[in-house]
C-alpha cells in the first residue's frame, strides 16, 4: 500500500494524473488500511504475546532475529542500515515520535516545541545524499510539523469539511494521546508523500488554488449573466443558493480564510502562513478540490437538465465527446433541423415518436409527456461512487464502514472495461472472509490501480464548465429570437440566417470550456479528439482562460 501511494504521487509530480486522483487513491488506501489494521490488532490482543510486547516491537524484533541483524541498543535505528530498513517497514521511528510527542502535548492540545525546530526542515536538500541519522531527523521534523498542524486545527477549526483521513486520525490522537498501528501507518504515508514532493510540495496547493479561481470565475460569470434575464420557472432560488454556497466555500480556500489565524495564533509558529496548514497537506488539497469540482459538476448538470450542421462549436463537441453520443442523443446524431426538432421534443417529453411513425402526416401536434423527460445522466461512475463519501457533510460520512462496498462497486464497474479483464476474479466479500488479511494485497492493489486509471478518464467530465455551456445556449437563443420571426421558430425555415448568427457567436465564445480543459486537465486525450488534429500543436496558458486582474490580485 505504501508503494502504490508513493508511485501515485510520483505520477502526480510528473503531471500524469491530477491532484484529485492522487488524493482520492491515497485516502481510499488509508481507509482500507484502517480496517485491516484493526483486524490485525484484535488478533494480536487475543494472543499471549501481547502481554509483554506491542505488535510493532514484536515483529521488528523477530525480523531482526530472522535476518541476523543485532537489535539497536537504543531507540536510534540509524546505527545499522538493515535494522533501519526493518524499523521503517514496521513504522517504528514513526511510532516512537508519536509516543514521545504525547509527553509534550499541552493540556489544551498544543505541541510544545521550539520555533526553530519547525523551520529546520529543508525541502531543497538532497535526501539521497543524507546519512541514515539525517534521514531519521528529517522524518521527525515532518511528523512533528504534521502533529502541530493537527493540534491547531483541533483547537480552532476541528469541524473543517475538507479534512482527510490522516488528519482526522491525528485529531483523534491529540485528543486521546493514543498511538495505534494504523496511525503509525497513516503518518508514515504523509511523510512518504512529502519525500516524493520535496520542494514541489506547494505545487499541490497552487493547483488547488488555480482551480478554485476557475470555479470563482465561472460562478461570477453565471450570476452576472443571470441578471440579464428574469428568473426562469425551471430554476429555483434554492438552486442559486447552492451555487452561492459553493462560491463561499471556494472563497474561504482561495483567500486563506478557512484557516485564517490558526498559525498566527499558535505560539509555536514562526511567520504566519496564510494558507497553512492546507498548503502543507497535498492530500487535503486534493480532497477539497474533488469536493468543490464534484459539487460544481452536479450543479451544472442540474442546470443543463433543467433547460428546455456544419458550424464548429468546440465546447459542444467536447461535451458530446467526453459524455458519449449515446448519453446525449436519442438514436443517432441528428443530420438536419427536422431530425433535431424531433429528437429535442422526444428528449423534452414531447410525443416526437408519433411524428416518426408511418401516419405522422395525420398528426398535427405534439403532446408533452413529462414522465418521459430524458435528462443528462452522470457518466462519472467512479467519481459518482466517491462523491457520496466526500461531498456529504462530515457528520454523515463513515468511510471505513462502507469501504468494502465502495471497492466492490468500483470493481464491478471496472470489470466491464476491456482493460480490466484481470479483475474478474475480485470478490471483496470472499477476500474479507479469509483468515489472513494480508492475502488481499494483490487483489486490492489491482482495484486501486484501476480506480486511478478510471479517475483519470473521468477528469474532463468533472472539470467541464456546465454553467458556461448553459450560458452559451441561452445567449444563442436570444440572438436568434431577436433576428428571426415566428415562422422560423415554428418550422425552422431553411432560408433563415440562423447559421450566420451562430457562426459569429461561436467564433467569439464557443470554445471557453474547451480552452479551460486544455489548461486544467491532465488527461487531454478526449480533448484532442474533439478538435481537428491540425490544432493539436496549439498551446494555451492560464492567462487565456482566467481574468488577468484576478490572477494579479491573487498572485501572493
Secondary structure by P-SEA (a helix, b strand, c coil): caaaaaaaaaaaaaccccaaaaaaaaaaaaaaaaaaaaaaaaaaaaccccccccaaaaaaaaaaaaacccccccccccccaaaaaaaaaaaaaaaaaaaaaaaacccccccccccccccccccccccccccaaaaaaaaaaaaaaaaaaaaaaaacccccccccaaaaaaaaaaacccccaaaaaaaaaaaaaaaaaccccaaaaaaaaaaaaaaaaaaaaaaaaaacccccccccaaaaaaaaaaaaaaaaaaaccccccccccccccccccccccccccaaaaaaaaaaaaaaaaaaaaaaaaacccccccaaaaaaaaaacccccccccccccaaaaaaaaaaaaccccccccccccccccbbbbcccccccccccaaaaaaaccccccccccccccccaaaaaaaaaaaaaacccccccccccaaaaaaccccccaaaaaaaaaaaaaaaaaaaccccccaaaaaaaaaaaaaaaaaaccccccccccccccaaaaaaaaaaaccccaaaaaaacccccaaaaaaacccccccccccccccccaaaaaaacc
